[in-house]
Amino acid sequence: MELKLENIKKVDKELNKMTKNGQIQQAIDYCKKLLDDEPANTNLHVRLGDLYLDRHLDIYQSKQYIDEAITEYQKAAEVLIDNSEIYYKIATALFYKGEYDKAINYFNISIEKNGNKSECYYMISVCLQKKDRFQDALEYLELALKNTVFKSSKMHYSKFRLLNSLYFSNKSKKFIALIELILSWITLPFDDFSIKKIKRKFKIIEIFPKIAKADALISIGDIEEGLKIYSELTEKMPGYSTLYVSLGDVYRKIGKLDEAIVEYKMALWIDQFNNSAYTGITYAYEEMGDYDNAIAYYKKYIKLHPYRAGAHSNIANLYFMKGDTDEAIMHYQAALTINPKQDWTSLAAQTLGFIYQNTKNTDSAIACYQMANVLTPKEIDIYISLGSAFYDNQDYKNALIVYRRALELDPKNSKIHCNLGYLYWGMGELNEAIKEYELSIKYDPDYDIAHNNLGVIYLDDLVKIQDAITYFKKAIGCNPNYALAYYNLGRCYALKNENIEAAKYFQQAMDVNNITNEIDPADIQDRLNNLFS
């Protein structure tokens, strides 16, 4: 059943007046009242669906009124089965609900019913972008552009953003992206949707003073008042992703990580290309210790920016912390392949070497450290790591060469002298080992490891128990949470048959080891048991 033409005009006039004045809820109530009298009127169902959708978008709260909009459109579609516009409206509502597969299906139905192909293909591309299917999204943008000439600004701009992200270091693709950006400017006057969007973006100038005030309040420590202003701004101008990112950053700064994540998610829903939102949400999840969700968002970011070495490096760190070394290695290798800057590549190679070394793949570790050494030949930590890898590989000759080369660069480096002491000790050259440990302590009197290792040499190799006790006590003085030094002190007093004193130090070793996990607890317990057996 349809309204007569004069009645349609009257109803439209009344509804337009209400919506223009922002009285959307009153317009909804008016439509519902008319439908009580004419429940089969398709025009009213469509108009009510439009109002529900406007209401949903106006308050910007997902799913608030979207189901009602879909219901009204579907009631109209039951009668207007060949009306392409109805299917387009259903698809659009499903898009805002986040049901992208269903939305794509309805956009395709609209195309089958001779709907606007350009608009439908464009919206399918947007849906595919939300599903992280970026190459498919590009293909649909091409289809959209083939079906329109002038009303294409938003399509050219979307293609520009995709190409600019997906082909970060490809010069030819970057040039094509630039052409798309220029075309988006040229076609802007013919694209009402893009004009409205740009006008809305320019409105942000109006709130710059309030943003500045919020930032100033936050900088002087008045977090709550700054948060209040940002919250008010997001309610007033809900389509600006940067506002949600700023609000998320504030929440993250004060430790309200759950609230921060909500804001970052909102920013990403509005603008999937917002790099700051990705950074914020991944850091927030990391700070919560939720590595799985942090990894999930890094994966989304990498799909959009496959050639960003930093993202591969960050996700590799998380995989390593989770114990998934295979994935960590894969992403570090990707980061090295991308190879953005020399210093950064060196750091990535060092980290990859560390992972290989921890998984007992010393040959690969050495190769990575050597790559890092070539890139940054004056970085002392690389020499230390490379020497350690050679030692693990029982290649003492090359380990010695590496450490000696490092000492040429930094002759007073306590850690290098300590590592040299450990190397000489392993080679059986005790005098050289003692000499290096003494130099290590000379250049850093608080180096607990050097004191402890020197004590072990005096205890186990030279059997000078009192000298060993002196060094172990110095190690504990430098680091009161050094379980191994307590354990070694216990061994000293056990050899002197001072079992009570030995038991005291073994127990201290046990207590500290419960926190530091340096020693197998069974070894300490066995020592304690043997004292009085």
C-alpha positions in Angstrom: 0.0 0.0 0.0 1.4 3.4 -1.0 0.6 7.0 0.1 -0.9 9.3 -2.4 1.5 11.7 -4.1 0.2 14.8 -2.1 0.4 12.8 1.1 4.0 11.7 0.3 5.0 15.3 -0.2 3.3 16.4 3.0 5.0 13.6 5.0 8.4 14.3 3.4 8.1 18.0 4.2 7.2 17.2 7.8 10.1 14.7 8.2 12.6 17.0 6.5 11.7 19.8 8.8 12.2 17.6 11.9 15.6 16.2 10.7 16.8 19.6 9.7 16.1 20.8 13.3 17.9 17.7 14.7 14.6 16.2 15.9 15.4 12.7 14.6 13.7 10.9 17.5 10.5 12.9 16.9 10.7 12.0 13.2 11.0 8.3 14.1 8.0 8.5 16.4 6.0 10.3 13.6 6.9 7.6 11.1 5.9 4.9 13.5 2.6 6.5 14.2 1.8 6.7 10.5 2.8 3.0 10.1 0.4 2.0 12.8 -2.3 3.2 10.4 -0.6 1.9 7.2 1.7 -1.0 8.2 2.2 -2.2 4.6 3.4 1.2 3.3 6.9 0.6 1.8 7.7 4.3 1.5 7.3 4.8 5.2 9.3 1.7 6.0 12.2 3.0 3.9 12.0 6.4 5.4 11.9 5.0 8.9 14.9 2.8 8.1 16.8 5.9 6.9 15.9 7.7 10.2 17.1 4.8 12.3 20.3 4.7 10.3 20.7 8.5 10.7 20.1 8.2 14.4 22.6 5.4 14.8 25.3 7.4 13.0 24.4 10.6 14.7 25.1 9.3 18.2 27.9 7.1 16.8 27.3 4.1 19.0 27.6 0.8 17.2 24.4 -1.3 16.9 22.3 1.2 18.8 19.7 1.5 16.1 21.1 -0.5 13.3 19.0 -3.6 13.7 15.8 -1.4 13.6 17.0 0.2 10.3 17.7 -3.2 8.8 14.3 -4.5 9.8 12.5 -1.6 8.2 14.5 -1.9 5.0 13.8 -5.7 4.8 10.1 -5.1 5.2 10.2 -2.8 2.2 12.3 -5.3 0.3 9.6 -8.0 0.7 7.4 -5.9 -1.5 9.9 -4.0 -3.7 11.9 -7.2 -4.6 13.5 -5.6 -7.7 14.4 -2.3 -6.2 18.2 -2.0 -6.2 18.2 1.0 -3.9 16.6 -1.0 -1.1 19.3 -3.7 -1.3 21.9 -0.9 -1.3 20.4 0.5 1.9 20.3 -2.9 3.6 23.9 -3.5 2.6 25.0 -0.1 4.0 23.2 -0.8 7.3 24.9 -4.2 7.5 28.3 -2.5 6.8 27.7 -0.1 9.8 26.7 -3.1 11.9 30.1 -4.8 11.1 28.6 -7.7 9.2 30.8 -7.2 6.1 30.2 -10.5 4.3 26.4 -10.0 4.5 26.9 -6.4 3.3 29.0 -7.5 0.3 26.2 -10.0 -0.6 23.5 -7.3 -0.6 25.7 -4.9 -2.6 26.1 -7.6 -5.2 22.3 -8.1 -5.2 21.9 -4.4 -5.8 24.2 -4.6 -8.8 22.2 -7.6 -10.1 19.1 -5.3 -9.8 20.8 -2.7 -12.0 21.9 -0.6 -9.0 24.7 2.0 -9.1 27.7 -0.2 -9.9 30.3 2.4 -9.1 28.9 3.0 -5.6 28.3 -0.7 -4.9 31.8 -1.7 -6.0 33.3 1.1 -3.9 31.4 0.0 -0.8 32.5 -3.6 -1.4 36.0 -2.4 -1.5 35.5 -0.6 1.9 34.1 -3.8 3.3 37.1 -5.8 2.1 39.4 -3.3 3.7 37.7 -3.8 7.0 38.3 -7.5 6.5 42.0 -6.8 5.8 41.7 -8.1 2.3 43.5 -5.2 0.8 44.5 -6.6 -2.6 40.9 -7.6 -3.3 39.8 -4.1 -2.2 42.1 -2.6 -4.8 40.5 -4.7 -7.5 37.0 -3.5 -6.5 38.2 0.1 -6.6 39.3 -0.5 -10.2 35.8 -1.8 -11.0 34.3 1.2 -9.2 36.4 3.6 -11.3 35.6 1.8 -14.5 31.9 2.6 -13.9 32.2 6.3 -13.2 34.2 9.3 -14.4 33.5 12.4 -12.4 31.9 11.2 -9.1 35.1 9.3 -8.2 37.1 11.5 -5.7 36.5 9.1 -2.8 37.5 6.1 -4.9 40.8 7.7 -6.1 41.6 8.8 -2.6 40.9 5.3 -1.2 43.2 3.8 -3.9 45.9 6.4 -3.1 45.8 5.4 0.6 45.9 1.6 -0.2 48.8 1.9 -2.6 50.7 4.3 -0.3 50.5 1.8 2.5 50.9 -1.5 0.7 53.8 -0.4 -1.4 55.8 1.7 1.0 59.1 1.4 -0.8 58.0 0.7 -4.4 58.8 3.9 -6.3 56.5 3.0 -9.3 53.6 2.2 -7.1 54.2 5.3 -5.0 54.1 7.4 -8.3 50.7 5.7 -9.2 49.5 6.5 -5.7 50.4 10.2 -6.2 48.5 10.2 -9.5 45.5 8.8 -7.7 45.8 11.6 -5.1 45.9 14.2 -7.8 42.8 12.7 -9.5 41.0 12.7 -6.2 41.5 16.5 -6.1 40.5 17.0 -9.7 37.2 15.0 -9.3 36.4 16.5 -5.9 34.0 19.2 -7.2 31.8 16.4 -8.7 31.7 14.1 -5.7 29.1 15.4 -3.1 30.1 12.6 -0.6 33.8 13.7 -0.6 32.9 17.4 -0.4 30.7 16.8 2.7 33.5 14.7 4.2 36.1 17.4 3.7 33.8 20.1 5.0 33.3 18.0 8.2 37.1 17.6 8.5 37.6 21.4 8.3 35.2 21.8 11.2 38.0 20.4 13.5 39.6 23.9 13.2 36.7 25.1 15.4 37.8 22.9 18.3 41.6 23.5 18.1 41.5 25.9 21.1 39.7 23.3 23.2 42.3 20.6 22.1 45.1 23.0 23.1 43.4 23.6 26.4 43.0 19.9 27.1 46.7 19.2 26.2 47.8 22.1 28.5 45.8 20.7 31.4 47.2 17.3 30.9 50.8 18.6 30.7 50.4 20.3 34.1 48.9 17.2 35.7 45.2 18.0 35.6 44.4 14.7 33.8 40.8 14.5 34.8 39.9 17.9 33.5 41.8 17.2 30.2 40.0 13.9 29.9 36.7 15.6 30.4 37.4 18.0 27.5 38.5 15.3 25.2 35.4 13.2 26.0 33.1 16.2 25.3 34.9 16.8 22.0 34.5 13.2 20.8 30.8 13.4 21.6 30.5 16.7 19.7 32.6 15.6 16.7 32.5 11.8 16.7 34.0 11.2 13.2 37.6 12.3 14.0 39.9 9.4 14.7 42.7 11.6 16.0 40.5 12.7 18.9 40.0 9.1 20.0 43.7 8.4 19.7 44.5 11.4 21.9 41.9 10.3 24.4 43.4 6.8 24.3 46.9 8.2 24.9 45.8 10.0 28.0 44.1 6.9 29.4 47.2 4.9 28.7 49.4 7.6 30.4 47.4 7.2 33.6 47.3 3.4 33.5 43.6 3.0 32.4 44.6 0.5 29.7 41.1 -1.0 29.1 39.7 2.5 28.5 42.6 3.3 26.2 42.0 0.2 24.1 38.3 1.1 23.6 39.3 4.6 22.3 42.0 3.2 20.0 39.6 0.6 18.6 37.1 3.4 17.9 39.8 5.4 16.1 40.7 2.3 13.9 37.0 1.8 13.1 36.8 5.3 11.8 40.1 5.3 10.0 41.8 2.0 9.4 44.9 3.8 8.2 45.6 5.6 11.5 49.1 4.5 12.4 49.0 6.2 15.8 46.0 4.1 16.8 47.8 0.9 15.9 50.8 2.0 17.9 48.7 2.9 20.9 46.7 -0.3 21.0 49.6 -2.6 20.5 51.6 -0.8 23.3 48.5 -0.9 25.6 48.1 -4.6 25.1 51.9 -5.1 25.7 51.7 -3.1 28.9 48.8 -5.4 30.0 50.9 -8.4 29.2 48.3 -9.5 26.6 50.8 -10.5 23.9 48.2 -12.4 21.9 46.1 -9.3 21.2 49.1 -7.2 20.7 50.3 -9.7 18.1 46.8 -9.7 16.5 46.9 -6.0 15.9 50.5 -6.1 14.7 49.4 -8.7 12.1 46.6 -6.3 11.0 49.1 -3.5 10.7 51.6 -5.6 8.7 48.8 -6.6 6.3 48.3 -3.0 5.6 52.0 -2.0 5.8 53.9 -5.2 4.7 57.2 -3.3 4.1 57.5 -1.6 7.5 60.6 -3.2 9.1 59.8 -1.8 12.6 56.4 -3.7 12.7 58.1 -7.0 11.8 60.7 -6.3 14.5 58.1 -5.5 17.2 56.0 -8.5 16.5 59.2 -10.7 16.5 60.0 -9.4 20.0 56.5 -10.4 21.2 56.8 -13.9 19.6 60.1 -14.3 21.3 58.7 -13.3 24.7 56.0 -15.9 24.2 58.6 -18.5 23.4 57.6 -18.9 19.7 61.1 -18.6 18.3 60.2 -19.8 14.8 57.7 -16.9 14.3 60.2 -14.5 15.9 63.0 -15.6 13.6 60.7 -15.3 10.5 59.7 -11.7 11.3 63.3 -10.7 12.2 64.4 -12.1 8.8 61.6 -10.1 7.1 62.8 -7.0 8.9 66.4 -7.6 7.8 65.2 -8.2 4.2 63.4 -4.8 4.1 66.6 -3.2 5.5 65.6 0.5 6.0 68.6 2.0 7.8 72.1 0.8 8.6 71.9 1.3 12.4 68.5 -0.2 12.7 69.4 -3.2 10.5 72.4 -3.8 12.8 70.1 -3.8 15.9 67.7 -6.2 14.2 70.6 -8.5 13.3 71.9 -8.5 16.9 68.4 -9.4 18.2 68.1 -12.2 15.7 71.6 -13.4 16.7 70.5 -13.5 20.3 67.5 -15.6 19.4 69.6 -18.1 17.4 72.1 -18.2 20.3 69.3 -19.0 22.8 68.0 -21.8 20.5 71.6 -23.3 20.3 71.9 -22.4 16.6 75.3 -20.8 17.2 76.4 -20.8 13.5 73.4 -18.7 12.5 73.9 -16.5 15.6 77.6 -15.8 14.6 76.4 -14.9 11.0 73.9 -12.4 12.4 76.4 -10.9 14.8 79.0 -10.6 12.0 76.4 -8.8 9.8 75.7 -6.4 12.7 79.5 -5.9 13.2 80.0 -5.0 9.5 77.2 -2.4 9.7 78.2 -0.8 13.0 81.9 -1.8 13.6 82.3 0.4 16.7 79.4 -1.1 18.7 81.0 -2.8 21.7 78.0 -4.9 22.6 78.2 -6.7 19.2 81.8 -7.8 20.0 80.6 -9.1 23.3 77.8 -11.1 21.8 79.9 -12.4 18.9 82.7 -13.5 21.3 80.1 -15.3 23.4 78.7 -17.1 20.4 82.2 -18.2 19.3 82.7 -19.5 22.9 79.4 -21.4 22.8 80.6 -22.9 19.5 83.9 -23.9 21.3 85.8 -21.7 18.8 88.1 -20.2 21.5 90.6 -18.8 19.0 88.0 -16.5 17.2 86.4 -15.6 20.6 89.8 -14.4 21.8 90.4 -12.4 18.6 86.9 -10.7 18.9 87.4 -9.8 22.6 90.9 -8.4 21.9 89.6 -6.3 19.1 86.9 -5.0 21.4 89.5 -4.0 24.0 91.3 -2.0 21.3 88.1 0.1 21.0 87.4 0.2 24.8 90.3 -0.9 26.9 88.6 -0.3 30.2 85.4 -2.1 29.5 84.7 -4.3 32.6 82.4 -6.7 30.8 84.9 -7.5 28.1 87.6 -8.2 30.7 85.1 -10.4 32.5 84.3 -12.3 29.4 88.0 -12.7 28.6 88.5 -14.1 32.1 85.7 -16.7 31.5 87.3 -17.6 28.1 90.8 -18.1 29.6 89.2 -20.0 32.4 87.6 -22.4 29.9 90.8 -22.7 28.1 92.6 -23.7 31.3 94.8 -20.6 31.5 94.1 -19.7 35.1 96.7 -17.0 35.5 95.3 -15.1 32.5 91.8 -15.7 33.8 92.6 -14.2 37.2 94.4 -11.3 35.6 91.3 -10.5 33.4 88.9 -10.8 36.3 91.0 -8.5 38.4 91.1 -5.9 35.6 87.3 -6.3 35.4 86.9 -5.5 39.1 89.4 -2.7 38.8 87.4 -0.9 36.1 84.1 -1.7 37.9 84.4 -2.5 41.6 80.7 -3.4 41.8 80.7 -6.0 39.0 79.2 -8.9 41.0 79.8 -11.6 38.3 83.5 -10.9 38.2 83.8 -11.2 42.0 81.8 -14.4 42.0 83.7 -16.1 39.1 87.1 -15.1 40.6 85.8 -16.7 43.9 85.0 -19.9 42.1 88.5 -20.1 40.7 90.0 -19.7 44.1 87.6 -22.2 45.6 87.6 -25.0 42.9 90.9 -24.6 41.1 93.3 -23.1 43.7 91.5 -24.4 46.8 92.1 -21.1 48.6 88.9 -21.1 50.6 89.4 -18.0 52.6 90.2 -15.9 49.4 87.1 -17.4 47.8 84.9 -16.4 50.8 86.2 -12.8 50.4 85.2 -12.6 46.8 81.8 -14.3 47.3 81.0 -11.8 50.1 82.0 -8.9 47.8 79.7 -10.3 45.1 76.8 -10.3 47.6 77.7 -6.8 48.7 77.4 -5.7 45.1 74.2 -7.7 44.5 72.3 -8.9 47.6 70.0 -10.9 45.3 72.7 -13.0 43.8 71.6 -16.6 44.6 74.7 -18.2 43.1 77.1 -16.2 45.3 75.1 -17.4 48.5 75.3 -20.9 47.2 79.1 -20.7 46.6 79.5 -19.3 50.1 77.6 -22.3 51.5 80.0 -24.6 49.6 83.0 -22.8 51.2 81.8 -23.2 54.7 80.8 -26.8 54.0 84.4 -27.5 53.0 85.5 -25.9 56.3 83.0 -28.2 58.1 81.2 -25.1 59.5 77.8 -26.7 58.7 75.7 -24.2 60.6 77.2 -21.3 58.7 77.0 -23.3 55.4 73.3 -24.1 56.0 72.6 -20.4 56.6 74.0 -19.5 53.2 72.4 -22.4 51.4 69.0 -21.4 52.9 69.6 -17.8 51.7 70.5 -19.1 48.3 67.2 -21.0 48.3 65.2 -17.9 49.3 66.7 -15.7 46.7 66.6 -18.4 44.1 62.8 -18.6 44.5 62.7 -15.1 42.9 65.7 -15.2 40.5 65.7 -18.9 39.4 69.4 -19.0 38.8 70.0 -22.5 40.1 68.3 -25.8 40.1 66.5 -25.8 43.5 67.2 -29.6 43.8 71.0 -28.8 43.9 70.6 -26.4 46.8 68.4 -28.9 48.7 70.8 -31.7 48.2 73.6 -29.6 49.6 71.5 -28.8 52.6 70.6 -32.4 53.2 74.2 -33.6 52.9 75.3 -31.2 55.6 73.7 -33.2 58.4 73.4 -36.7 56.8 
